[in-house]
């Protein structure tokens, strides 16, 4: 798989079937952030953010890649990176 195919496949997934099936990406990632925060019930009041969810999901894919090479994981990382860039556009730390 070349880089163009990888990026094209990621774009098709996040703007096609997955977008239709899972709905608004920000809402879904915020829901995951809220569930993780509530489940862990951290005493210092820490709450996961949408950015945290995106990064953690990419780390999950990286962990899977350490076990076995899967083009699907590379494609998913590209998709998460693109969604993360879009959802945090106004939150850049410069």
Secondary structure, DSSP 4 states (H G I P E B T S, - for coil): --HHHHHHHHHHHHHTHHHHHH--HHHHHHHHHHHHHHHHT-TT-----HHHHHHHHHHHHHHHHHHS--HHHHHHHHHHHHHHHHHTGGG---
